[in-house]
């Protein structure tokens, strides 16, 4: 994806679990990134935050994950499965979101935006 260009997508998961457990969803970027995004440049928010002004927006080099509605989960761990499995980073082609569900009716739905550096 060219520098400065943003892509946005949706995510949503409500597992049919009956006990507390981890659950995850993999997100694929429509256009692969030239570089991975990691660490403090990945932001999970329920509204807006520094570098993430609202759904559909992300500052250059940032992945913003906007939870529109969630229950019984905290912020997910972002994981790359490209090559070596690495927590706290995206891959070039996408990322995985992993949550811990504290009750059987946990869910999280929202959108993400990523802007190429």
Phi and psi restraints in degrees (range 20) as a CNS / XPLOR table:
assign (resid 1 and name C) (resid 2 and name N)
       (resid 2 and name CA) (resid 2 and name C) 1.0 -63.5 20.0 2
assign (resid 2 and name N) (resid 2 and name CA)
       (resid 2 and name C) (resid 3 and name N) 1.0 149.4 20.0 2
assign (resid 2 and name C) (resid 3 and name N)
       (resid 3 and name CA) (resid 3 and name C) 1.0 -55.1 20.0 2
assign (resid 3 and name N) (resid 3 and name CA)
       (resid 3 and name C) (resid 4 and name N) 1.0 135.8 20.0 2
assign (resid 3 and name C) (resid 4 and name N)
       (resid 4 and name CA) (resid 4 and name C) 1.0 85.1 20.0 2
assign (resid 4 and name N) (resid 4 and name CA)
       (resid 4 and name C) (resid 5 and name N) 1.0 -10.1 20.0 2
assign (resid 4 and name C) (resid 5 and name N)
       (resid 5 and name CA) (resid 5 and name C) 1.0 -84.6 20.0 2
assign (resid 5 and name N) (resid 5 and name CA)
       (resid 5 and name C) (resid 6 and name N) 1.0 142.7 20.0 2
assign (resid 5 and name C) (resid 6 and name N)
       (resid 6 and name CA) (resid 6 and name C) 1.0 -114.3 20.0 2
assign (resid 6 and name N) (resid 6 and name CA)
       (resid 6 and name C) (resid 7 and name N) 1.0 140.0 20.0 2
assign (resid 6 and name C) (resid 7 and name N)
       (resid 7 and name CA) (resid 7 and name C) 1.0 -126.2 20.0 2
assign (resid 7 and name N) (resid 7 and name CA)
       (resid 7 and name C) (resid 8 and name N) 1.0 148.6 20.0 2
assign (resid 7 and name C) (resid 8 and name N)
       (resid 8 and name CA) (resid 8 and name C) 1.0 -134.5 20.0 2
assign (resid 8 and name N) (resid 8 and name CA)
       (resid 8 and name C) (resid 9 and name N) 1.0 147.9 20.0 2
assign (resid 8 and name C) (resid 9 and name N)
       (resid 9 and name CA) (resid 9 and name C) 1.0 -152.9 20.0 2
assign (resid 9 and name N) (resid 9 and name CA)
       (resid 9 and name C) (resid 10 and name N) 1.0 176.9 20.0 2
assign (resid 9 and name C) (resid 10 and name N)
       (resid 10 and name CA) (resid 10 and name C) 1.0 -111.1 20.0 2
assign (resid 10 and name N) (resid 10 and name CA)
       (resid 10 and name C) (resid 11 and name N) 1.0 158.2 20.0 2
assign (resid 10 and name C) (resid 11 and name N)
       (resid 11 and name CA) (resid 11 and name C) 1.0 -141.3 20.0 2
assign (resid 11 and name N) (resid 11 and name CA)
       (resid 11 and name C) (resid 12 and name N) 1.0 158.9 20.0 2
assign (resid 11 and name C) (resid 12 and name N)
       (resid 12 and name CA) (resid 12 and name C) 1.0 -174.6 20.0 2
assign (resid 12 and name N) (resid 12 and name CA)
       (resid 12 and name C) (resid 13 and name N) 1.0 134.8 20.0 2
assign (resid 12 and name C) (resid 13 and name N)
       (resid 13 and name CA) (resid 13 and name C) 1.0 -150.6 20.0 2
assign (resid 13 and name N) (resid 13 and name CA)
       (resid 13 and name C) (resid 14 and name N) 1.0 131.0 20.0 2
assign (resid 13 and name C) (resid 14 and name N)
       (resid 14 and name CA) (resid 14 and name C) 1.0 -137.0 20.0 2
assign (resid 14 and name N) (resid 14 and name CA)
       (resid 14 and name C) (resid 15 and name N) 1.0 92.7 20.0 2
assign (resid 14 and name C) (resid 15 and name N)
       (resid 15 and name CA) (resid 15 and name C) 1.0 -70.9 20.0 2
assign (resid 15 and name N) (resid 15 and name CA)
       (resid 15 and name C) (resid 16 and name N) 1.0 153.1 20.0 2
assign (resid 15 and name C) (resid 16 and name N)
       (resid 16 and name CA) (resid 16 and name C) 1.0 -91.3 20.0 2
assign (resid 16 and name N) (resid 16 and name CA)
       (resid 16 and name C) (resid 17 and name N) 1.0 57.7 20.0 2
assign (resid 16 and name C) (resid 17 and name N)
       (resid 17 and name CA) (resid 17 and name C) 1.0 -92.9 20.0 2
assign (resid 17 and name N) (resid 17 and name CA)
       (resid 17 and name C) (resid 18 and name N) 1.0 153.2 20.0 2
assign (resid 17 and name C) (resid 18 and name N)
       (resid 18 and name CA) (resid 18 and name C) 1.0 -114.7 20.0 2
assign (resid 18 and name N) (resid 18 and name CA)
       (resid 18 and name C) (resid 19 and name N) 1.0 -4.3 20.0 2
assign (resid 18 and name C) (resid 19 and name N)
       (resid 19 and name CA) (resid 19 and name C) 1.0 -136.9 20.0 2
assign (resid 19 and name N) (resid 19 and name CA)
       (resid 19 and name C) (resid 20 and name N) 1.0 171.4 20.0 2
assign (resid 19 and name C) (resid 20 and name N)
       (resid 20 and name CA) (resid 20 and name C) 1.0 -68.8 20.0 2
assign (resid 20 and name N) (resid 20 and name CA)
       (resid 20 and name C) (resid 21 and name N) 1.0 139.6 20.0 2
assign (resid 20 and name C) (resid 21 and name N)
       (resid 21 and name CA) (resid 21 and name C) 1.0 -165.9 20.0 2
assign (resid 21 and name N) (resid 21 and name CA)
       (resid 21 and name C) (resid 22 and name N) 1.0 172.2 20.0 2
assign (resid 21 and name C) (resid 22 and name N)
       (resid 22 and name CA) (resid 22 and name C) 1.0 -90.3 20.0 2
assign (resid 22 and name N) (resid 22 and name CA)
       (resid 22 and name C) (resid 23 and name N) 1.0 146.2 20.0 2
assign (resid 22 and name C) (resid 23 and name N)
       (resid 23 and name CA) (resid 23 and name C) 1.0 -141.6 20.0 2
assign (resid 23 and name N) (resid 23 and name CA)
       (resid 23 and name C) (resid 24 and name N) 1.0 155.5 20.0 2
assign (resid 23 and name C) (resid 24 and name N)
       (resid 24 and name CA) (resid 24 and name C) 1.0 -149.0 20.0 2
assign (resid 24 and name N) (resid 24 and name CA)
       (resid 24 and name C) (resid 25 and name N) 1.0 163.5 20.0 2
assign (resid 24 and name C) (resid 25 and name N)
       (resid 25 and name CA) (resid 25 and name C) 1.0 -142.4 20.0 2
assign (resid 25 and name N) (resid 25 and name CA)
       (resid 25 and name C) (resid 26 and name N) 1.0 137.4 20.0 2
assign (resid 25 and name C) (resid 26 and name N)
       (resid 26 and name CA) (resid 26 and name C) 1.0 -97.8 20.0 2
assign (resid 26 and name N) (resid 26 and name CA)
       (resid 26 and name C) (resid 27 and name N) 1.0 135.5 20.0 2
assign (resid 26 and name C) (resid 27 and name N)
       (resid 27 and name CA) (resid 27 and name C) 1.0 -116.2 20.0 2
assign (resid 27 and name N) (resid 27 and name CA)
       (resid 27 and name C) (resid 28 and name N) 1.0 131.5 20.0 2
assign (resid 27 and name C) (resid 28 and name N)
       (resid 28 and name CA) (resid 28 and name C) 1.0 -107.3 20.0 2
assign (resid 28 and name N) (resid 28 and name CA)
       (resid 28 and name C) (resid 29 and name N) 1.0 132.2 20.0 2
assign (resid 28 and name C) (resid 29 and name N)
       (resid 29 and name CA) (resid 29 and name C) 1.0 -74.4 20.0 2
assign (resid 29 and name N) (resid 29 and name CA)
       (resid 29 and name C) (resid 30 and name N) 1.0 131.6 20.0 2
assign (resid 29 and name C) (resid 30 and name N)
       (resid 30 and name CA) (resid 30 and name C) 1.0 -58.7 20.0 2
assign (resid 30 and name N) (resid 30 and name CA)
       (resid 30 and name C) (resid 31 and name N) 1.0 -37.5 20.0 2
assign (resid 30 and name C) (resid 31 and name N)
       (resid 31 and name CA) (resid 31 and name C) 1.0 -120.1 20.0 2
assign (resid 31 and name N) (resid 31 and name CA)
       (resid 31 and name C) (resid 32 and name N) 1.0 120.0 20.0 2
assign (resid 31 and name C) (resid 32 and name N)
       (resid 32 and name CA) (resid 32 and name C) 1.0 -59.6 20.0 2
assign (resid 32 and name N) (resid 32 and name CA)
       (resid 32 and name C) (resid 33 and name N) 1.0 148.6 20.0 2
assign (resid 32 and name C) (resid 33 and name N)
       (resid 33 and name CA) (resid 33 and name C) 1.0 -83.9 20.0 2
assign (resid 33 and name N) (resid 33 and name CA)
       (resid 33 and name C) (resid 34 and name N) 1.0 149.1 20.0 2
assign (resid 33 and name C) (resid 34 and name N)
       (resid 34 and name CA) (resid 34 and name C) 1.0 -73.4 20.0 2
assign (resid 34 and name N) (resid 34 and name CA)
       (resid 34 and name C) (resid 35 and name N) 1.0 -29.4 20.0 2
assign (resid 34 and name C) (resid 35 and name N)
       (resid 35 and name CA) (resid 35 and name C) 1.0 -136.8 20.0 2
assign (resid 35 and name N) (resid 35 and name CA)
       (resid 35 and name C) (resid 36 and name N) 1.0 149.0 20.0 2
assign (resid 35 and name C) (resid 36 and name N)
       (resid 36 and name CA) (resid 36 and name C) 1.0 -69.6 20.0 2
assign (resid 36 and name N) (resid 36 and name CA)
       (resid 36 and name C) (resid 37 and name N) 1.0 158.8 20.0 2
assign (resid 36 and name C) (resid 37 and name N)
       (resid 37 and name CA) (resid 37 and name C) 1.0 -116.6 20.0 2
assign (resid 37 and name N) (resid 37 and name CA)
       (resid 37 and name C) (resid 38 and name N) 1.0 132.2 20.0 2
assign (resid 37 and name C) (resid 38 and name N)
       (resid 38 and name CA) (resid 38 and name C) 1.0 -142.4 20.0 2
assign (resid 38 and name N) (resid 38 and name CA)
       (resid 38 and name C) (resid 39 and name N) 1.0 171.2 20.0 2
assign (resid 38 and name C) (resid 39 and name N)
       (resid 39 and name CA) (resid 39 and name C) 1.0 56.3 20.0 2
assign (resid 39 and name N) (resid 39 and name CA)
       (resid 39 and name C) (resid 40 and name N) 1.0 -128.0 20.0 2
assign (resid 39 and name C) (resid 40 and name N)
       (resid 40 and name CA) (resid 40 and name C) 1.0 -70.0 20.0 2
assign (resid 40 and name N) (resid 40 and name CA)
       (resid 40 and name C) (resid 41 and name N) 1.0 -3.1 20.0 2
assign (resid 40 and name C) (resid 41 and name N)
       (resid 41 and name CA) (resid 41 and name C) 1.0 -95.9 20.0 2
assign (resid 41 and name N) (resid 41 and name CA)
       (resid 41 and name C) (resid 42 and name N) 1.0 11.1 20.0 2
assign (resid 41 and name C) (resid 42 and name N)
       (resid 42 and name CA) (resid 42 and name C) 1.0 -113.0 20.0 2
assign (resid 42 and name N) (resid 42 and name CA)
       (resid 42 and name C) (resid 43 and name N) 1.0 120.4 20.0 2
assign (resid 42 and name C) (resid 43 and name N)
       (resid 43 and name CA) (resid 43 and name C) 1.0 -124.8 20.0 2
assign (resid 43 and name N) (resid 43 and name CA)
       (resid 43 and name C) (resid 44 and name N) 1.0 127.3 20.0 2
assign (resid 43 and name C) (resid 44 and name N)
       (resid 44 and name CA) (resid 44 and name C) 1.0 -108.1 20.0 2
assign (resid 44 and name N) (resid 44 and name CA)
       (resid 44 and name C) (resid 45 and name N) 1.0 127.3 20.0 2
assign (resid 44 and name C) (resid 45 and name N)
       (resid 45 and name CA) (resid 45 and name C) 1.0 -146.4 20.0 2
assign (resid 45 and name N) (resid 45 and name CA)
       (resid 45 and name C) (resid 46 and name N) 1.0 157.0 20.0 2
assign (resid 45 and name C) (resid 46 and name N)
       (resid 46 and name CA) (resid 46 and name C) 1.0 -101.0 20.0 2
assign (resid 46 and name N) (resid 46 and name CA)
       (resid 46 and name C) (resid 47 and name N) 1.0 7.6 20.0 2
assign (resid 46 and name C) (resid 47 and name N)
       (resid 47 and name CA) (resid 47 and name C) 1.0 -159.8 20.0 2
assign (resid 47 and name N) (resid 47 and name CA)
       (resid 47 and name C) (resid 48 and name N) 1.0 -93.0 20.0 2
assign (resid 47 and name C) (resid 48 and name N)
       (resid 48 and name CA) (resid 48 and name C) 1.0 -138.5 20.0 2
assign (resid 48 and name N) (resid 48 and name CA)
       (resid 48 and name C) (resid 49 and name N) 1.0 161.3 20.0 2
assign (resid 48 and name C) (resid 49 and name N)
       (resid 49 and name CA) (resid 49 and name C) 1.0 -155.5 20.0 2
assign (resid 49 and name N) (resid 49 and name CA)
       (resid 49 and name C) (resid 50 and name N) 1.0 171.0 20.0 2
assign (resid 49 and name C) (resid 50 and name N)
       (resid 50 and name CA) (resid 50 and name C) 1.0 -55.7 20.0 2
assign (resid 50 and name N) (resid 50 and name CA)
       (resid 50 and name C) (resid 51 and name N) 1.0 130.0 20.0 2
assign (resid 50 and name C) (resid 51 and name N)
       (resid 51 and name CA) (resid 51 and name C) 1.0 76.9 20.0 2
assign (resid 51 and name N) (resid 51 and name CA)
       (resid 51 and name C) (resid 52 and name N) 1.0 -4.4 20.0 2
assign (resid 51 and name C) (resid 52 and name N)
       (resid 52 and name CA) (resid 52 and name C) 1.0 -136.0 20.0 2
assign (resid 52 and name N) (resid 52 and name CA)
       (resid 52 and name C) (resid 53 and name N) 1.0 89.0 20.0 2
assign (resid 52 and name C) (resid 53 and name N)
       (resid 53 and name CA) (resid 53 and name C) 1.0 -80.8 20.0 2
assign (resid 53 and name N) (resid 53 and name CA)
       (resid 53 and name C) (resid 54 and name N) 1.0 -5.7 20.0 2
assign (resid 53 and name C) (resid 54 and name N)
       (resid 54 and name CA) (resid 54 and name C) 1.0 149.4 20.0 2
assign (resid 54 and name N) (resid 54 and name CA)
       (resid 54 and name C) (resid 55 and name N) 1.0 163.2 20.0 2
assign (resid 54 and name C) (resid 55 and name N)
       (resid 55 and name CA) (resid 55 and name C) 1.0 -48.3 20.0 2
assign (resid 55 and name N) (resid 55 and name CA)
       (resid 55 and name C) (resid 56 and name N) 1.0 133.9 20.0 2
assign (resid 55 and name C) (resid 56 and name N)
       (resid 56 and name CA) (resid 56 and name C) 1.0 92.7 20.0 2
assign (resid 56 and name N) (resid 56 and name CA)
       (resid 56 and name C) (resid 57 and name N) 1.0 -1.3 20.0 2
assign (resid 56 and name C) (resid 57 and name N)
       (resid 57 and name CA) (resid 57 and name C) 1.0 -129.8 20.0 2
assign (resid 57 and name N) (resid 57 and name CA)
       (resid 57 and name C) (resid 58 and name N) 1.0 144.2 20.0 2
assign (resid 57 and name C) (resid 58 and name N)
       (resid 58 and name CA) (resid 58 and name C) 1.0 -156.2 20.0 2
assign (resid 58 and name N) (resid 58 and name CA)
       (resid 58 and name C) (resid 59 and name N) 1.0 134.6 20.0 2
assign (resid 58 and name C) (resid 59 and name N)
       (resid 59 and name CA) (resid 59 and name C) 1.0 -64.5 20.0 2
assign (resid 59 and name N) (resid 59 and name CA)
       (resid 59 and name C) (resid 60 and name N) 1.0 161.7 20.0 2
assign (resid 59 and name C) (resid 60 and name N)
       (resid 60 and name CA) (resid 60 and name C) 1.0 -56.1 20.0 2
assign (resid 60 and name N) (resid 60 and name CA)
       (resid 60 and name C) (resid 61 and name N) 1.0 127.2 20.0 2
assign (resid 60 and name C) (resid 61 and name N)
       (resid 61 and name CA) (resid 61 and name C) 1.0 84.4 20.0 2
assign (resid 61 and name N) (resid 61 and name CA)
       (resid 61 and name C) (resid 62 and name N) 1.0 8.4 20.0 2
assign (resid 61 and name C) (resid 62 and name N)
       (resid 62 and name CA) (resid 62 and name C) 1.0 -113.8 20.0 2
assign (resid 62 and name N) (resid 62 and name CA)
       (resid 62 and name C) (resid 63 and name N) 1.0 146.9 20.0 2
assign (resid 62 and name C) (resid 63 and name N)
       (resid 63 and name CA) (resid 63 and name C) 1.0 -108.8 20.0 2
assign (resid 63 and name N) (resid 63 and name CA)
       (resid 63 and name C) (resid 64 and name N) 1.0 120.2 20.0 2
assign (resid 63 and name C) (resid 64 and name N)
       (resid 64 and name CA) (resid 64 and name C) 1.0 -111.8 20.0 2
assign (resid 64 and name N) (resid 64 and name CA)
       (resid 64 and name C) (resid 65 and name N) 1.0 124.0 20.0 2
assign (resid 64 and name C) (resid 65 and name N)
       (resid 65 and name CA) (resid 65 and name C) 1.0 -110.0 20.0 2
assign (resid 65 and name N) (resid 65 and name CA)
       (resid 65 and name C) (resid 66 and name N) 1.0 115.4 20.0 2
assign (resid 65 and name C) (resid 66 and name N)
       (resid 66 and name CA) (resid 66 and name C) 1.0 -105.8 20.0 2
assign (resid 66 and name N) (resid 66 and name CA)
       (resid 66 and name C) (resid 67 and name N) 1.0 106.6 20.0 2
assign (resid 66 and name C) (resid 67 and name N)
       (resid 67 and name CA) (resid 67 and name C) 1.0 -80.3 20.0 2
assign (resid 67 and name N) (resid 67 and name CA)
       (resid 67 and name C) (resid 68 and name N) 1.0 118.1 20.0 2
assign (resid 67 and name C) (resid 68 and name N)
       (resid 68 and name CA) (resid 68 and name C) 1.0 -83.8 20.0 2
assign (resid 68 and name N) (resid 68 and name CA)
       (resid 68 and name C) (resid 69 and name N) 1.0 -30.9 20.0 2
assign (resid 68 and name C) (resid 69 and name N)
       (resid 69 and name CA) (resid 69 and name C) 1.0 -162.8 20.0 2
assign (resid 69 and name N) (resid 69 and name CA)
       (resid 69 and name C) (resid 70 and name N) 1.0 134.9 20.0 2
assign (resid 69 and name C) (resid 70 and name N)
       (resid 70 and name CA) (resid 70 and name C) 1.0 -152.6 20.0 2
assign (resid 70 and name N) (resid 70 and name CA)
       (resid 70 and name C) (resid 71 and name N) 1.0 162.2 20.0 2
assign (resid 70 and name C) (resid 71 and name N)
       (resid 71 and name CA) (resid 71 and name C) 1.0 -151.1 20.0 2
assign (resid 71 and name N) (resid 71 and name CA)
       (resid 71 and name C) (resid 72 and name N) 1.0 132.4 20.0 2
assign (resid 71 and name C) (resid 72 and name N)
       (resid 72 and name CA) (resid 72 and name C) 1.0 61.0 20.0 2
assign (resid 72 and name N) (resid 72 and name CA)
       (resid 72 and name C) (resid 73 and name N) 1.0 31.2 20.0 2
assign (resid 72 and name C) (resid 73 and name N)
       (resid 73 and name CA) (resid 73 and name C) 1.0 -139.6 20.0 2
assign (resid 73 and name N) (resid 73 and name CA)
       (resid 73 and name C) (resid 74 and name N) 1.0 154.5 20.0 2
assign (resid 73 and name C) (resid 74 and name N)
       (resid 74 and name CA) (resid 74 and name C) 1.0 -103.3 20.0 2
assign (resid 74 and name N) (resid 74 and name CA)
       (resid 74 and name C) (resid 75 and name N) 1.0 -160.7 20.0 2
assign (resid 74 and name C) (resid 75 and name N)
       (resid 75 and name CA) (resid 75 and name C) 1.0 -65.9 20.0 2
assign (resid 75 and name N) (resid 75 and name CA)
       (resid 75 and name C) (resid 76 and name N) 1.0 137.4 20.0 2
assign (resid 75 and name C) (resid 76 and name N)
       (resid 76 and name CA) (resid 76 and name C) 1.0 -77.4 20.0 2
assign (resid 76 and name N) (resid 76 and name CA)
       (resid 76 and name C) (resid 77 and name N) 1.0 159.5 20.0 2
assign (resid 76 and name C) (resid 77 and name N)
       (resid 77 and name CA) (resid 77 and name C) 1.0 -87.5 20.0 2
assign (resid 77 and name N) (resid 77 and name CA)
       (resid 77 and name C) (resid 78 and name N) 1.0 133.5 20.0 2
assign (resid 77 and name C) (resid 78 and name N)
       (resid 78 and name CA) (resid 78 and name C) 1.0 -95.4 20.0 2
assign (resid 78 and name N) (resid 78 and name CA)
       (resid 78 and name C) (resid 79 and name N) 1.0 130.9 20.0 2
assign (resid 78 and name C) (resid 79 and name N)
       (resid 79 and name CA) (resid 79 and name C) 1.0 -132.3 20.0 2
assign (resid 79 and name N) (resid 79 and name CA)
       (resid 79 and name C) (resid 80 and name N) 1.0 140.1 20.0 2
assign (resid 79 and name C) (resid 80 and name N)
       (resid 80 and name CA) (resid 80 and name C) 1.0 -100.7 20.0 2
assign (resid 80 and name N) (resid 80 and name CA)
       (resid 80 and name C) (resid 81 and name N) 1.0 136.3 20.0 2
assign (resid 80 and name C) (resid 81 and name N)
       (resid 81 and name CA) (resid 81 and name C) 1.0 -108.0 20.0 2
assign (resid 81 and name N) (resid 81 and name CA)
       (resid 81 and name C) (resid 82 and name N) 1.0 10.1 20.0 2
assign (resid 81 and name C) (resid 82 and name N)
       (resid 82 and name CA) (resid 82 and name C) 1.0 -85.1 20.0 2
assign (resid 82 and name N) (resid 82 and name CA)
       (resid 82 and name C) (resid 83 and name N) 1.0 118.4 20.0 2
assign (resid 82 and name C) (resid 83 and name N)
       (resid 83 and name CA) (resid 83 and name C) 1.0 72.7 20.0 2
assign (resid 83 and name N) (resid 83 and name CA)
       (resid 83 and name C) (resid 84 and name N) 1.0 -119.7 20.0 2
assign (resid 83 and name C) (resid 84 and name N)
       (resid 84 and name CA) (resid 84 and name C) 1.0 -80.3 20.0 2
assign (resid 84 and name N) (resid 84 and name CA)
       (resid 84 and name C) (resid 85 and name N) 1.0 136.0 20.0 2
assign (resid 84 and name C) (resid 85 and name N)
       (resid 85 and name CA) (resid 85 and name C) 1.0 -65.6 20.0 2
assign (resid 85 and name N) (resid 85 and name CA)
       (resid 85 and name C) (resid 86 and name N) 1.0 126.8 20.0 2
assign (resid 85 and name C) (resid 86 and name N)
       (resid 86 and name CA) (resid 86 and name C) 1.0 -135.6 20.0 2
assign (resid 86 and name N) (resid 86 and name CA)
       (resid 86 and name C) (resid 87 and name N) 1.0 119.9 20.0 2
assign (resid 86 and name C) (resid 87 and name N)
       (resid 87 and name CA) (resid 87 and name C) 1.0 -78.9 20.0 2
assign (resid 87 and name N) (resid 87 and name CA)
       (resid 87 and name C) (resid 88 and name N) 1.0 146.0 20.0 2
assign (resid 87 and name C) (resid 88 and name N)
       (resid 88 and name CA) (resid 88 and name C) 1.0 84.6 20.0 2
assign (resid 88 and name N) (resid 88 and name CA)
       (resid 88 and name C) (resid 89 and name N) 1.0 18.2 20.0 2
assign (resid 88 and name C) (resid 89 and name N)
       (resid 89 and name CA) (resid 89 and name C) 1.0 -150.0 20.0 2
assign (resid 89 and name N) (resid 89 and name CA)
       (resid 89 and name C) (resid 90 and name N) 1.0 153.5 20.0 2
assign (resid 89 and name C) (resid 90 and name N)
       (resid 90 and name CA) (resid 90 and name C) 1.0 -89.5 20.0 2
assign (resid 90 and name N) (resid 90 and name CA)
       (resid 90 and name C) (resid 91 and name N) 1.0 171.3 20.0 2
assign (resid 90 and name C) (resid 91 and name N)
       (resid 91 and name CA) (resid 91 and name C) 1.0 -101.4 20.0 2
assign (resid 91 and name N) (resid 91 and name CA)
       (resid 91 and name C) (resid 92 and name N) 1.0 -173.2 20.0 2
assign (resid 91 and name C) (resid 92 and name N)
       (resid 92 and name CA) (resid 92 and name C) 1.0 -73.9 20.0 2
assign (resid 92 and name N) (resid 92 and name CA)
       (resid 92 and name C) (resid 93 and name N) 1.0 -29.6 20.0 2
assign (resid 92 and name C) (resid 93 and name N)
       (resid 93 and name CA) (resid 93 and name C) 1.0 -101.1 20.0 2
assign (resid 93 and name N) (resid 93 and name CA)
       (resid 93 and name C) (resid 94 and name N) 1.0 -8.5 20.0 2
assign (resid 93 and name C) (resid 94 and name N)
       (resid 94 and name CA) (resid 94 and name C) 1.0 156.6 20.0 2
assign (resid 94 and name N) (resid 94 and name CA)
       (resid 94 and name C) (resid 95 and name N) 1.0 -158.9 20.0 2
assign (resid 94 and name C) (resid 95 and name N)
       (resid 95 and name CA) (resid 95 and name C) 1.0 -158.8 20.0 2
assign (resid 95 and name N) (resid 95 and name CA)
       (resid 95 and name C) (resid 96 and name N) 1.0 165.5 20.0 2
assign (resid 95 and name C) (resid 96 and name N)
       (resid 96 and name CA) (resid 96 and name C) 1.0 -114.6 20.0 2
assign (resid 96 and name N) (resid 96 and name CA)
       (resid 96 and name C) (resid 97 and name N) 1.0 141.0 20.0 2
assign (resid 96 and name C) (resid 97 and name N)
       (resid 97 and name CA) (resid 97 and name C) 1.0 -107.9 20.0 2
assign (resid 97 and name N) (resid 97 and name CA)
       (resid 97 and name C) (resid 98 and name N) 1.0 128.2 20.0 2
assign (resid 97 and name C) (resid 98 and name N)
       (resid 98 and name CA) (resid 98 and name C) 1.0 -125.5 20.0 2
assign (resid 98 and name N) (resid 98 and name CA)
       (resid 98 and name C) (resid 99 and name N) 1.0 124.2 20.0 2
assign (resid 98 and name C) (resid 99 and name N)
       (resid 99 and name CA) (resid 99 and name C) 1.0 -114.0 20.0 2
assign (resid 99 and name N) (resid 99 and name CA)
       (resid 99 and name C) (resid 100 and name N) 1.0 158.3 20.0 2
assign (resid 99 and name C) (resid 100 and name N)
       (resid 100 and name CA) (resid 100 and name C) 1.0 -105.7 20.0 2
assign (resid 100 and name N) (resid 100 and name CA)
       (resid 100 and name C) (resid 101 and name N) 1.0 124.2 20.0 2
assign (resid 100 and name C) (resid 101 and name N)
       (resid 101 and name CA) (resid 101 and name C) 1.0 -89.7 20.0 2
assign (resid 101 and name N) (resid 101 and name CA)
       (resid 101 and name C) (resid 102 and name N) 1.0 124.6 20.0 2
assign (resid 101 and name C) (resid 102 and name N)
       (resid 102 and name CA) (resid 102 and name C) 1.0 -91.2 20.0 2
assign (resid 102 and name N) (resid 102 and name CA)
       (resid 102 and name C) (resid 103 and name N) 1.0 -10.9 20.0 2
assign (resid 102 and name C) (resid 103 and name N)
       (resid 103 and name CA) (resid 103 and name C) 1.0 -142.6 20.0 2
assign (resid 103 and name N) (resid 103 and name CA)
       (resid 103 and name C) (resid 104 and name N) 1.0 169.7 20.0 2
assign (resid 103 and name C) (resid 104 and name N)
       (resid 104 and name CA) (resid 104 and name C) 1.0 -70.8 20.0 2
assign (resid 104 and name N) (resid 104 and name CA)
       (resid 104 and name C) (resid 105 and name N) 1.0 -17.8 20.0 2
assign (resid 104 and name C) (resid 105 and name N)
       (resid 105 and name CA) (resid 105 and name C) 1.0 -106.4 20.0 2
assign (resid 105 and name N) (resid 105 and name CA)
       (resid 105 and name C) (resid 106 and name N) 1.0 32.9 20.0 2
assign (resid 105 and name C) (resid 106 and name N)
       (resid 106 and name CA) (resid 106 and name C) 1.0 -72.4 20.0 2
assign (resid 106 and name N) (resid 106 and name CA)
       (resid 106 and name C) (resid 107 and name N) 1.0 149.1 20.0 2
assign (resid 106 and name C) (resid 107 and name N)
       (resid 107 and name CA) (resid 107 and name C) 1.0 -162.4 20.0 2
assign (resid 107 and name N) (resid 107 and name CA)
       (resid 107 and name C) (resid 108 and name N) 1.0 165.2 20.0 2
assign (resid 107 and name C) (resid 108 and name N)
       (resid 108 and name CA) (resid 108 and name C) 1.0 -154.8 20.0 2
assign (resid 108 and name N) (resid 108 and name CA)
       (resid 108 and name C) (resid 109 and name N) 1.0 130.7 20.0 2
assign (resid 108 and name C) (resid 109 and name N)
       (resid 109 and name CA) (resid 109 and name C) 1.0 -135.6 20.0 2
assign (resid 109 and name N) (resid 109 and name CA)
       (resid 109 and name C) (resid 110 and name N) 1.0 145.8 20.0 2
assign (resid 109 and name C) (resid 110 and name N)
       (resid 110 and name CA) (resid 110 and name C) 1.0 174.9 20.0 2
assign (resid 110 and name N) (resid 110 and name CA)
       (resid 110 and name C) (resid 111 and name N) 1.0 -150.9 20.0 2
assign (resid 110 and name C) (resid 111 and name N)
       (resid 111 and name CA) (resid 111 and name C) 1.0 -140.5 20.0 2
assign (resid 111 and name N) (resid 111 and name CA)
       (resid 111 and name C) (resid 112 and name N) 1.0 168.3 20.0 2
assign (resid 111 and name C) (resid 112 and name N)
       (resid 112 and name CA) (resid 112 and name C) 1.0 -134.2 20.0 2
assign (resid 112 and name N) (resid 112 and name CA)
       (resid 112 and name C) (resid 113 and name N) 1.0 155.1 20.0 2
assign (resid 112 and name C) (resid 113 and name N)
       (resid 113 and name CA) (resid 113 and name C) 1.0 -136.6 20.0 2
assign (resid 113 and name N) (resid 113 and name CA)
       (resid 113 and name C) (resid 114 and name N) 1.0 138.8 20.0 2
assign (resid 113 and name C) (resid 114 and name N)
       (resid 114 and name CA) (resid 114 and name C) 1.0 -135.2 20.0 2
assign (resid 114 and name N) (resid 114 and name CA)
       (resid 114 and name C) (resid 115 and name N) 1.0 135.3 20.0 2
assign (resid 114 and name C) (resid 115 and name N)
       (resid 115 and name CA) (resid 115 and name C) 1.0 -119.2 20.0 2
assign (resid 115 and name N) (resid 115 and name CA)
       (resid 115 and name C) (resid 116 and name N) 1.0 125.1 20.0 2
assign (resid 115 and name C) (resid 116 and name N)
       (resid 116 and name CA) (resid 116 and name C) 1.0 -65.9 20.0 2
assign (resid 116 and name N) (resid 116 and name CA)
       (resid 116 and name C) (resid 117 and name N) 1.0 136.2 20.0 2
